[in-house]
C-alpha cells in the first residue's frame, strides 16, 4: 500500500503548513507560535482533546477511535536551530539566527497530516496521543515532558517517532532493533597553572602544555581501555587559552563530547577521564578540574516494535534491512523510549543537503509518506472491530 489516497489529496495543503513553519522558526522551549499554529490546525481537524503548556510550549492532542483500546503515542519535535539560513528560498527563515536546519518543521507537518486523516477516518480502536514537543536540540524537551508525567497522564502504552534522513530515497524508511542512536555526554576541563613570560617557562606552570598532554591521554581511553567491539567516540572539540605570543597564560579550557550505547562503557569513560585528568595534572604540576555532564541516553528501540514499524513502513514505502546501522548522533526521544516500548525510524529526505547545514531544506515530497506511516501504524497496531 503506497501513500494513503486521502493524505495524497491534501499533500499540497501539508506543503503550505510546512513552509509556514519553516519561515517562522523558534528555538528551544520557546515554541509558542509554532504550538499556536499546531493547536489551530488540530481544532480545525476536530480532535477530541488538546492539552497545552507541557514542557513550556508542548502540545498533546487525543483522537479517540472506535471502541475501547490502549493509547498509542506519536511524537514530533517542533524546535529549530540557532543558525543563519543560506537557502535563498521564498519560504526561508524570516528571523536572523534561527533556522529549521534539522527538518523539525517537516516532522511537525507529518504528524499534523496524520492527525487530519485519523480525526476524519477514526478507523482504529482506543486512542492516539499526538505529541508535539519543544526543545529537542539540546534542551531535552522529551525528558521534561516525561518528568511532567506525559506517559501516566495520558495512559500511553507505546510510542513512535520519525526523523528525516538526507541521502535516503524519498519513500524509504530504516530502523533497527535495540540501540539506534547513541547517548551523548559532554565534558569541560579547566586547567589552572601559573602564568609567566614566554621566555622564562621555568618560572611558570604552563597550562597549555598540560592541556595538550590531557587531550593526547584522553584519546587512549578509546584505544586502550575500551573493548573494540563496542561503539564509542570521544572527541575533544575545543581548546581555549592564551592572549599573546610571549605570555604563558594561567588557565586553559578543554571541551568535548562522548558518544556511547552501553551504560557500562559510559561509566568506564567517566572513571578513566577523571583518572587521566588528575594524573596528567599531577605530572605537569598544574591543577585540573573535570566537569562531566550526562546528556541524552541512548535511543533504544524495543525489538518487536521496531520489527512491526518496519513492516508498516514497507506497506507505505520501502523498508530497509531491519538491522540498519546505528548512529553516533543523539536524540531526546530516548527519554520516552526509556519509559515505554516503541521505535524510532528514519525516513528518506532524498538527495538534499545534510541536516544542520545552512542550505538544508526538508523535502515536501517526504511528508505524505511520513503522515501515511503514522496513520497506518495506528490502524495496524489498534485495528477497529469489524
C-alpha positions, 0 to 999 in steps of 0.5 A: 500500500503506497501513500494513503489516497486521502493524505495524497489529496491534501499533500499540497495543503501539508506543503503550505503548513510546512513552509509556514513553519519553516519561515517562522522558526523558534528555538528551544522551549520557546515554541509558542507560535509554532504550538499556536499554529499546531493547536489551530490546525488540530481544532480545525481537524476536530480532535477530541482533546488538546492539552497545552503548556507541557514542557513550556510550549508542548502540545498533546492532542487525543483522537479517540477511535472506535471502541475501547483500546490502549493509547498509542503515542506519536511524537514530533519535535517542533524546535529549530536551530540557532543558525543563519539560513543560506537557502535563498528560498521564498519560504526561508527563515524570516528571523536572523539566527534561527533556522529549521536546519534539522527538518523539525518543521517537516516532522511537525507537518507529518504528524499534523497530516496524520492527525487530519486523516485519523480525526476524519477516518477514526478507523482504529480502536482506543486512542492516539496521543499526538505529541508535539514537543519543544526543545529537542536540540539540546534542551531535552524537551522529551525528558521534561515532558516525561518528568511532567508525567506525559506517559501516566497522564495520558495512559500511553502504552507505546510510542513512535517517532520519525526523523528525516534522513538526507541521502535516503530515497524519498519513500524509504524508511530504516530502523533497527532493533535495540540501540539506534542512536547513541547517548551523548555526554559532554565534558569541560576541563579547566586547567589552572597553572601559573602564568609567566613570560614566554621566555622564562617557562621555568618560572611558570606552570604552563597550562597549555602544555598540560592541556595538550598532554590531557587531550593526547591521554584522553584519546587512549581511553578509546584505544586502550581501555575500551573493548573494540567491539563496542561503539564509542567516540570521544572527541575533544572539540575545543581548546581555549587559552592564551592572549599573546605570543610571549605570555604563558597564560594561567588557565586553559579550557578543554571541551568535548563530547562522548558518544556511547550505547552501553551504560557500562562503557559510559561509566568506564569513560567517566572513571578513566577521564577523571583518572587521566585528568588528575594524573596528567595534572599531577605530572605537569604540576598544574591543577585540573578540574573535570566537569562531566555532564550526562546528556541524552541516553541512548535511543533504544528501540524495543525489538518487536516494535521496531520489527512491526514499524518496519513492516508498516513502513514497507506497506507505505514505502520501502523498508530497509534491512531491519538491522540498519546501522546505528548512529553516533548522533543523539536524540531526546526521544530516548527519554520516552523510549526509556519509559515505554516500548516503541521505535524510532525510524528514519525516513528518506529526505532524498538527495538534499543537503545534510541536516544542520547545514545552512542550505538544508531544506526538508523535502515536501515530497517526504511528508505524505509518506511520513503522515501515511506511516503514522496513520497506518501504524495506528490502524495496524497496531489498534485495528477497529472491530469489524 
